Amino acid sequence: MTIPQYCSVCKTEYDMTVVPTADGDDDGVVWLQCPNCRGFLPKVSSSLALRGGAAAAATTAATADDPIELVGFDDTEDDDLDDGEPRATAEPETATATATDDVAELLADLDLERAVPYRPWQIYAEGDVIHHLAWDDYGLVVGKETLPGSRRVVLVRFAAAGMVRLIEQDGVGP
């Protein structure tokens, strides 16, 4: 199945193929793949459009005196929670604390003398120590990713900023 969709990388519209999801979870997101750059992008089905369609169908079938029921519409409010109050997280605190301790230990062992300043036009390897000059923060390169359009990023775990994706490309600087 194909759906016409605009690709922001290629800057044109293509008939993109729908990518099946392995988990079978229907979260309202349809994933498409661009035939030119082979990148993946989401096409979100609007739940408001679905509700609007149900409301329109209900309106045409009902008379003016009949109540209209919107399918999937929840008008209840969360009066229990204060807006400034943090919501419950899905991840247990013990797992988060253990992961944070491991990262803190890893970052504490960084050799700041061998840190190289971050420049987007340079190439980095896993294990490199980077000094981000704008943030005055040190981090460790923990991975690399290739993005659509032959763009590359490095995954860096910084002491203060946490996990960040930074641009990496071959080329001459400014």
Secondary structure by P-SEA (a helix, b strand, c coil): cbbbbbbcccccccbbbbbbbcccccccbbbbbbccccbbbbbcccaaaaaaaaaaaaaaaccccbbbbbccccccccccccccccccccccaaaaaaaaaaaaaaaaaccccccccccccccccccbbbbcccccbbbbbcccccccccbbbbbbbcccccbbbbbbbbcccc
